[in-house]
Structure formats: C-alpha cells, structure tokens
Amino acid sequence: MNIVSKTRLFVSDALQADAVVGVTPPQAHYLRSVLRLQPGNPVTLFNGADGEWLGHIDGLGKGWASISLTEKLRDQADSPDLWLLFSPLKRSATDLVFQKATELGASRILPVTSERTNTERLKLERAVATVVEAAEQCERLDIPEIAKPAKLTDVIDAWDESRHLYVCAEAGIADPASEVFAKAEKSSPSAILTGPEGGFSQRELEFLNDHSFITPISLGPRVLRAETAALAGLTCWQAICGDWRNRPPHRGTGS
C-alpha cells in the first residue's frame, strides 16, 4: 500500500506527471519552519482542477519550496451543487461557518446582509484563507467559491429559479428538513439560507414566502444559534442528498 503524506496543500499551478511545482512563501514557511520537513519528504497537492497528486520536496529554503510530482492519487471530483447563504456574524462565528461549510461540502458560500445583520465588514481575504485551510484538512478536491456580500433582497431578486432555496425557519409552519430533503431531486441545484442573530424580520419573511422556489424547513424544536443553523442545514442536506461516491480512500500513515 502506498504511503501518502498527511501534509496537503492547495496550489494554483497545473498538476501533471513529472511536474515541479512551487509553493507560496507562507506555505514554504509552513513546510520548513512549522512542520520542519526536509527534501525528500512527501507532500500531497491539489488545485481544484487536476485531481490530487503525491509529490516529494525537491528543494526547500527560506520563503521558497518546490515539489516534484510522482503519482496521481485521485481524479478530480467536484462537490455537490449546494450553496450556503448566511448572514455574517461576529468574526469568530463567521470564521466557523466558512470553515465548517467547506468541510460539509458547500460549493459556493454567499454572505447576505439583512435588516438585523449587525457585524463588522467581512474580510474576503480572511474568508478565502479559511476555506483553503479547511479544504486542505478535510481532503476536498475543490475550494468553495466565496461571493461578495450582497443584500438579501438583491440576491433573491436576481435568483435563478432552477436552484431551489431552503430557508431555515425559526418559527412558523415548516416541515422537518429530513422530510423535505427526502422528497427533493438528488441531483438538482440547491441552496440553504440561514438568518442573522435575532432572525429575519417579519417583512423579510413575507418577502421570502412570496417566491415559489423557496421552501421553509424546520431544524427541530429548539431555537439554534445562527452559526449552528447553517451547519445543521448543510449536514441534513448532505446526509440525505449528498453524493457519497467521492469519499477519499483510506490513507496510509506518513510524515
């Protein structure tokens, strides 16, 4: 059985047999000063397009490193076509949503502002760094797209109705998420929307309920924190509608 590196990095370069790939200065620092790896140690690379490749450190110095590719481990497999729309929260909670949404397979993450959104300005560079690190750790082969923050009403007005939107409802009439997802077409584009701290306003709820492509869903009898609702909604969808054929293979131990 091949021994596969536990060190996994996302890169922007093309990946192919016998290629030598350079990494960014922060990645080189991570390999050299944090992990204290040496030339010859194995490293796994992916770029969201060419699958996953095993390589070995070819050279390593201060602020630079090169990886020689030796073997393709997995063909490219994209995550299910599932979007997450959520209202930005306090920084730590927002970071948590980006991290866990990546682990749970969201293909696109859309921060939306609503009447009760009350948070500092979202830093997209921080969000990108968070999802990249999460993808490296959870063995995804792609990186979720992150949209620029936009008003909820503007997003809904421009919505493609072929993508069904499920709104996590705190109260009111809504069928359990498990029942709703069980009836959904498994391969159809979907999205999940969760509200801010304090929930959507009555005016926003009426606005959302006025669209045929939107279905409210219940996540249980308790009022969840905004970040918990986002992750619970994604988990329910993936458990029922997700594609389990693309699970990564069992990994051997390595440095």
C-alpha positions as CSV (number, residue, x, y, z in Angstrom):
1,M,0.0,0.0,0.0
2,N,1.3,3.4,-0.9
3,I,2.2,5.7,2.0
4,V,0.5,9.1,1.5
5,S,1.6,12.3,3.1
6,K,-0.5,13.9,5.7
7,T,0.8,17.2,4.6
8,R,-1.7,18.5,2.0
9,L,-1.5,21.9,0.2
10,F,-3.7,23.8,-2.3
11,V,-1.8,25.3,-5.1
12,S,-2.7,27.3,-8.2
13,D,-0.3,25.7,-10.7
14,A,-1.3,22.9,-13.1
15,L,-0.6,19.4,-11.8
16,Q,0.7,16.7,-14.1
17,A,3.2,13.8,-14.1
18,D,6.8,14.8,-13.5
19,A,6.0,18.4,-13.0
20,V,7.9,20.5,-10.4
21,V,5.5,22.9,-8.6
22,G,6.5,25.9,-6.5
23,V,4.5,26.9,-3.4
24,T,3.9,30.3,-1.9
25,P,6.2,31.8,0.7
26,P,3.7,31.2,3.6
27,Q,3.4,27.5,2.5
28,A,7.2,27.2,2.3
29,H,7.5,28.6,5.8
30,Y,4.9,26.1,7.0
31,L,6.8,23.2,5.5
32,R,10.2,24.4,6.7
33,S,9.7,26.1,10.0
34,V,6.4,24.7,11.3
35,L,6.5,21.0,10.1
36,R,10.3,21.0,9.8
37,L,10.2,18.9,6.7
38,Q,13.3,18.1,4.6
39,P,14.0,17.5,0.9
40,G,12.6,14.1,0.0
41,N,9.6,14.2,2.4
42,P,6.2,13.5,0.8
43,V,3.6,16.3,0.2
44,T,0.2,16.0,-1.4
45,L,-1.1,18.7,-3.7
46,F,-4.4,19.7,-5.3
47,N,-5.6,22.7,-7.3
48,G,-9.3,22.2,-7.7
49,A,-9.0,21.0,-11.3
50,D,-6.4,18.3,-11.8
51,G,-7.2,15.9,-9.0
52,E,-4.8,15.0,-6.2
53,W,-1.1,14.3,-6.6
54,L,1.6,12.9,-4.5
55,G,5.0,14.6,-4.6
56,H,8.2,15.0,-2.7
57,I,10.0,18.1,-1.6
58,D,12.6,18.8,-4.3
59,G,14.1,21.9,-2.7
60,L,13.4,23.9,0.4
61,G,14.7,27.3,1.6
62,K,13.7,30.5,3.3
63,G,10.5,31.6,1.6
64,W,10.5,29.0,-1.2
65,A,10.0,25.3,-1.8
66,S,9.5,23.1,-4.9
67,I,7.6,19.8,-5.1
68,S,8.3,17.1,-7.6
69,L,5.1,15.3,-8.6
70,T,5.4,11.5,-8.7
71,E,1.9,9.9,-8.7
72,K,-1.7,10.9,-9.3
73,L,-3.8,9.7,-6.3
74,R,-7.3,10.8,-7.2
75,D,-9.1,12.1,-10.3
76,Q,-10.9,15.4,-9.9
77,A,-14.3,15.2,-8.3
78,D,-16.3,18.3,-7.6
79,S,-18.5,18.8,-4.6
80,P,-22.3,18.6,-4.9
81,D,-24.0,21.7,-6.3
82,L,-25.0,23.1,-2.9
83,W,-24.8,26.7,-1.9
84,L,-24.9,28.3,1.5
85,L,-26.4,31.8,2.1
86,F,-25.8,33.2,5.6
87,S,-25.8,36.5,7.3
88,P,-22.3,37.5,8.5
89,L,-21.9,37.2,12.3
90,K,-19.2,38.1,14.8
91,R,-15.7,37.3,13.5
92,S,-15.1,34.0,15.2
93,A,-18.6,32.7,14.3
94,T,-18.2,33.8,10.7
95,D,-14.9,32.0,10.5
96,L,-16.5,28.9,11.9
97,V,-19.3,29.0,9.3
98,F,-16.7,29.3,6.4
99,Q,-14.6,26.5,7.9
100,K,-17.4,24.0,8.5
101,A,-19.3,24.8,5.4
102,T,-16.2,23.9,3.5
103,E,-15.9,20.6,5.4
104,L,-19.6,19.9,4.8
105,G,-19.2,20.3,1.0
106,A,-20.8,23.7,0.2
107,S,-19.8,24.6,-3.4
108,R,-20.5,28.3,-3.0
109,I,-20.8,30.5,0.0
110,L,-22.8,33.7,-0.2
111,P,-22.7,36.2,2.7
112,V,-26.0,38.1,2.6
113,T,-27.0,41.2,4.7
114,S,-30.5,41.5,6.1
115,E,-32.3,44.0,8.3
116,R,-30.8,42.5,11.5
117,T,-27.3,41.9,10.3
118,N,-25.1,43.5,12.8
119,T,-21.4,42.8,12.3
120,E,-18.1,44.3,11.2
121,R,-17.2,44.4,7.5
122,L,-16.5,40.9,6.1
123,K,-12.8,40.4,5.1
124,L,-12.8,38.3,2.0
125,E,-9.1,37.5,2.1
126,R,-9.5,36.0,5.6
127,A,-12.5,34.0,4.3
128,V,-10.5,32.6,1.4
129,A,-7.6,31.6,3.7
130,T,-10.1,29.9,6.0
131,V,-11.8,27.8,3.3
132,V,-8.4,26.9,1.7
133,E,-7.1,25.6,5.0
134,A,-10.3,23.7,5.7
135,A,-10.2,22.1,2.3
136,E,-6.6,21.0,2.8
137,Q,-7.5,19.3,6.1
138,C,-10.8,17.7,5.1
139,E,-9.4,16.2,1.8
140,R,-11.7,18.1,-0.5
141,L,-10.5,18.3,-4.1
142,D,-12.0,21.7,-4.7
143,I,-12.4,25.1,-3.0
144,P,-15.8,26.6,-2.4
145,E,-16.4,29.9,-4.3
146,I,-17.0,32.9,-2.0
147,A,-19.3,35.6,-3.3
148,K,-19.0,39.2,-2.3
149,P,-21.5,40.3,0.4
150,A,-24.8,41.5,-1.0
151,K,-28.3,42.5,0.3
152,L,-30.7,39.6,0.8
153,T,-33.4,41.2,-1.3
154,D,-31.0,41.9,-4.2
155,V,-29.8,38.2,-4.2
156,I,-33.3,36.9,-4.2
157,D,-34.5,39.3,-7.0
158,A,-31.6,38.0,-9.2
159,W,-32.1,34.4,-8.3
160,D,-32.1,31.6,-10.9
161,E,-35.3,29.8,-10.1
162,S,-33.9,26.4,-11.3
163,R,-32.0,26.3,-8.0
164,H,-34.3,25.6,-5.1
165,L,-33.7,27.6,-1.9
166,Y,-34.4,26.2,1.5
167,V,-34.8,28.7,4.3
168,C,-34.1,27.5,7.8
169,A,-37.2,28.8,9.7
170,E,-37.0,29.5,13.4
171,A,-40.8,29.5,13.8
172,G,-44.0,29.2,11.9
173,I,-45.2,26.5,9.6
174,A,-42.3,24.4,8.2
175,D,-41.9,20.7,7.5
176,P,-38.8,18.9,9.0
177,A,-35.7,19.3,6.9
178,S,-35.4,15.5,6.7
179,E,-38.8,15.1,5.1
180,V,-38.3,18.0,2.7
181,F,-34.9,16.8,1.5
182,A,-36.1,13.2,1.1
183,K,-38.6,14.4,-1.5
184,A,-36.1,16.6,-3.3
185,E,-34.4,15.6,-6.6
186,K,-31.0,14.4,-5.5
187,S,-29.1,15.9,-8.4
188,S,-30.9,19.3,-8.6
189,P,-29.0,22.5,-7.7
190,S,-29.9,23.6,-4.2
191,A,-29.2,26.3,-1.7
192,I,-29.7,26.8,2.1
193,L,-30.4,30.2,3.7
194,T,-29.9,31.0,7.4
195,G,-30.6,34.3,9.1
196,P,-28.7,36.7,11.3
197,E,-28.7,36.8,15.1
198,G,-32.2,37.6,16.0
199,G,-33.6,36.0,12.9
200,F,-35.3,37.6,9.8
201,S,-37.7,40.4,10.2
202,Q,-41.4,39.9,9.6
203,R,-41.1,41.9,6.4
204,E,-38.3,39.7,5.2
205,L,-40.2,36.5,6.0
206,E,-43.1,37.8,4.0
207,F,-40.8,38.6,1.1
208,L,-39.2,35.1,1.1
209,N,-42.6,33.4,1.4
210,D,-43.7,35.2,-1.7
211,H,-41.4,33.1,-4.0
212,S,-42.3,29.7,-5.4
213,F,-38.6,28.5,-5.5
214,I,-38.3,29.0,-1.7
215,T,-39.3,26.3,0.9
216,P,-39.1,26.9,4.6
217,I,-37.6,24.0,6.6
218,S,-37.5,23.2,10.3
219,L,-34.3,22.0,12.0
220,G,-36.0,20.9,15.2
221,P,-37.9,22.2,18.2
222,R,-35.1,24.5,19.6
223,V,-34.0,27.9,18.5
224,L,-30.5,27.5,17.2
225,R,-27.7,30.0,17.1
226,A,-27.2,31.4,13.6
227,E,-23.9,29.5,13.0
228,T,-25.4,26.3,14.4
229,A,-28.4,26.6,12.0
230,A,-26.1,27.0,9.0
231,L,-24.1,23.9,9.8
232,A,-27.2,21.8,10.8
233,G,-28.9,22.7,7.5
234,L,-25.9,21.6,5.4
235,T,-25.5,18.4,7.4
236,C,-29.1,17.4,6.9
237,W,-28.9,18.1,3.2
238,Q,-25.6,16.2,2.8
239,A,-26.9,13.2,4.8
240,I,-29.9,12.8,2.5
241,C,-29.0,14.3,-0.8
242,G,-25.2,14.2,-0.8
243,D,-23.1,12.1,-3.1
244,W,-21.0,9.6,-1.1
245,R,-19.3,8.0,-4.0
246,N,-16.5,10.6,-3.9
247,R,-15.3,9.8,-0.4
248,P,-11.5,9.8,-0.3
249,P,-9.8,6.4,0.0
250,H,-8.3,5.1,3.2
251,R,-5.0,6.8,3.9
252,G,-1.8,5.1,5.0
253,T,0.4,6.7,7.6
254,G,3.2,9.1,6.5
255,S,5.1,12.2,7.5
